[in-house]
Amino acid sequence: MNSKIENYSSPFRGLGGFLDAKVLQYNQPGFITNDPISIPHLFTKKQDIEIMGFWAATLAWGQRVTIINKCKELIALMDGAPYDFIINHEDIDLKKLLHFKHRTFNDIDTLYFIAFFRWHYENNDSLESAFIPTGPLKGEEEEPIEKYLNHFRNYFFSLPDFPHRTKKHVSSPSQKSTCKRLNMFLRWMVRKDNCGVDFGIWNHIKPSELIMPCDLHVDRVARKLNLITRKQTDWQTAIELTQRLREFDPSDPVKYDFALFAMGIEERWGADAIMPIL
C-alpha cells in the first residue's frame, strides 16, 4: 500500500475518519506478530502477561526483531514461566541470568527487576496496584496518568539499596520524559476492545486516561498530520497529542497509536509524505 498519495477515498470523512480507518486496518492480531506486544501474548496467566509485558515494553528500543528475540531469551532463562521463576527461584537459579544484556539493560538491572517483582507479587495479585497511589500526593497534576507514573517510579525503586543505574530504565513525567515505554505498557494492560491486540486485564485505570506512547514513528506522523505543534518531544508533547486525539475519541484516544505507528513503520511515512486529501 502506498501511503504517499494525495487522494483518499473512504466512507470515513476528515482526519478523524482517516485515522479511524487506519485503526480498523491495523488493530488486529495479524499486525502484532512482529511487534513487542507479541511477547505477553505468549502467555495466559495474568501475572506472566504483566511481567513480560512490562519487560517487553522496557526493552522496546532498537529493531523489533531484536527486542522480541531478547525477550524470548529472557523467558527461556526463566524456564518458560516468568511468574513461577520469580516467586520460587533460589539464589543459585539467578546465576544463569548474569550474562543477559540488551543495549544498556544488563544483569544488574535484570536482577533488580526480579527482586522487585518478587517483593511486589508476594503481597499483590496484580501489577496494576503498583501504579495506584494509596495516599495523597503533592501537587495536582492535570492528567491522572501523571500521578500513576510518578507514583510507580517511586514505588519501583523503594527496595533498599536499589542500583542507581537501573533508574534510567523507568521514566516518569516528573523527569519531563514522554514515558513512551510505560505508556505503551499501560495501553496493553488497560485498553478493552476485544480485537485481540491489547489485553484489557486492568480495571482501575480507564482507557480515557491513557496517554499516547510518543515514539519516533508516532511523533513524525503526528507532526505531518499537524497533531503536534510543540517543537521538542517531551511529556507535554505526549499530552498535546493525546488531547488532540481525544477530539476524535474521548473515551479511547490511545487506540490511534496503532494508526500513527503503523503509518510510520509499515507505510514509511516520512518528512516527504504527501498529506492525503480528507
N, C-alpha and C positions, 0 to 999 in steps of 0.2 A: 504494500500500500504506500502510495506517495503522499506524504503529509504536506509537501511544498506545492499546494495547488491553491488557486485563487478562488475557485467556486466550490461551495459546499452544499450539496443537495441532500436534504433530510426533512422528515416531518417535524423535527425539533427546530426551534427558532431561537435566534440570538445566541450570545455567548454561553448562557446557562444551558440552553438546549444542546449546543455543540458539545459542551463538557458532559452533559448527561448521556449523550450518545456514546462518548468515549468511555464512560463508566460502564455502560452496558457491554461495550466491546471487550473491555479488559478485566472487569470484576468477575472473573470466572476461573475455575480450577486450572484450566489449561495455561493460564498466564503465570502460575506460581511455580511451575516445575524448575525454572532457572532462577528463582528468587529466594532469598534467605528465609522467607516465611515457610518454605518447604520443609525446613528443619523441624519446627514444632509439629508440623503435620505428620511426622513420622511416629507420633505418639498419640495415645488415647487417654492416658492418666492425666488428670488436671495438673498435678504438680510437675510432671515431666514436661508438659506443654509450657508451663510458666517458666521453668528453669531453662529449657533450651530455647524458648522464645526470647527470654532476656539475654541469654548468651549470644544467640544468633544476631540480635539487634546490636549488642555491644561490639561484636566483631565485624559489623557490616561497614567496612570501608575497604576499598580496593575492588578487584574483579569479583563478580558474583560467584563464578565457578570456584575461585579460591576460597571465598568465605564459606561456601557450602561444604567444600572438602575439609576445611579446617574444623568445622562444626562436627562433621561425621567422624573425624579423627578423635575429637574430644569425647564424643559419645562412646566410641569404641574403648577409649581409655577408662571410661566409667562403666565398662562391662555391658553397654547397651541399655542400662537402666539408671539414668541420672539421679532420680529421687532416691531410689533404694541405695545407690552407692553413697550419696551424700549423707543419708541418715545412718547407715550401718557400717561405713568404712572404718578401718583401723589405721593407725599411723603408717604401717608398712604398705598399705594399699596406695598411699599418696606418692610413693616413690616413682611410679610409672608416669606420673604427671609432671615430673620435674623438667622435662625437655619440651613440653608443649609451648608453642610460640606462634603468634600471628602478628606480624608487624611489631608494634611496640607493646603488645599484650604478651606477657611472659609467664613463667611458672610462679613467680611471686604473686601476680595478680590472680592466677588460676586458684592457688591455694587459699587466697583470701576470699574469693567468691564462694568456694566450697565451705569455708568456715562460716561465712555469713549465712548461706542457705541453710546449713545445719542448725545454726542458732535460731534462725527465724522459724523454720518448719517444726522445730521441737515444741513450739508454743502457738503455732498458727497453721491453719489448714490451707490457706491461700496466700500468695504473694501480694494480692491486692491490698491487704491490711497494712503492708509496709508503706503504701502511698497515702494512707488516710491519717491525718493528724488526730491525736486523741485529746489534745488540749488547745487552748487559744494560741495563735501565732501573732507575732508582732507585725503590724502593718496591715493594710487592706489591699490586697492585690486585685487588679481588675479582672483577671481570669482565675477561676478556681484551680485550673491546672498548675498555675504558678505555686500555689500552696502545696499541692500534691508533690510536685517535683522538688521543690526546695526542702520539704519535709523528708522525702525519700532519700535524698543525698545525705542529709544529716543522720538519718536512721541507718543507712547502709554503712556508714563509717563510724558507728557508735561502739563497735567492738574495741576492747583495749588493744593498744599497740598495733593499730592497722597500719599497713605500709603506705607511706605518704605518696609513693609513686602511683599507686592504684587510683588515686583520686582523679587523675586525668581521664579515666575511662568512664566516669559517671558525672555527667554535667548537670547544670541546674540554671533556671532563669536568673538567679542571683549573680551568676557569672556572665550574664548577657549572652549566653550561648543559645543557639537555635534549638538545642536539645533534640536534634533530629533523631537520634537512635532511641531515646526514651519515648519520644512522641510516636515513633513507629511501633515500638513495643506496645504502648497503650492502645494504639489503633488495633493491633492484632487481638488484644485481650478484650476490648470493650465493644467494638462495632458488632451489631447484630443485624444481619440482613439475609441469612440463610442461603448465601450464594456459594458457600464452600471455600471461601478465602480466609476472612477473619473469623476468629473463634467465638467471640461474644460470650465468654465464660465469666466475665466480671459484671457486677451489678450495681456497685456503689457509684462509680464514675459513669457519667452519662455521655453518650455519643456526641451530644450537642456541646459538651465542654471540651472535647478534644481539640488539640492544636495541630496544624499541618506539619508533618515531617518535612522540613525545608532543606533538601539536599541540593547538590549542584544541578541535577537534571530538572527538578521541580522549580528551582529558582530561575533557571534560564527560560523555561517555557512560560512560567507565570509572568516574567517581565516582558516576554514577547507579546503576551495577551493583555498587557497593561493591568495586571492584577497586583503588581508591586510597583510602588513609586520610590520607596526608600532606597537610598544609594548603597548603603552597606547591607550585609546579610548577618543579622543577629536575632535575638529573641523578639524584638519589636517587629522585625520583618516577618517572622512567622506569625505574629499576632495580626499584622496588617493583611497578610494573605488569607488567613482564616476568616477574618471579619468580612473580607470581600466574598469569600466562598459561602459564607452564611447568608448572603443576599440570595443565593440560588437554592440553598437547602439549609435553613437554620437548625434543623433537628439533627443533621448528619453532614456537616461541612467537609469532614475529612474523607468522605467517600471519593472526593475528587483527587485524592492522592494517586489513585490508580491512573486516572486520565492524564494528569500532568507528568507523572514519572514515565509512563509508557510512551507518551509523545516524545519525551526526551531521549529515552534509551532504545525503544523499539522503532520509532519512526524517525529518530535522529533529528529532532527539531534543534536547530542551531540559530545563531545570530542572523543567518541569511534566509531563514524560513519565511515564506510568504504568508501573511495573515489570510485566513480564509474569509470569504465574503459570507457573513452570517445573516 
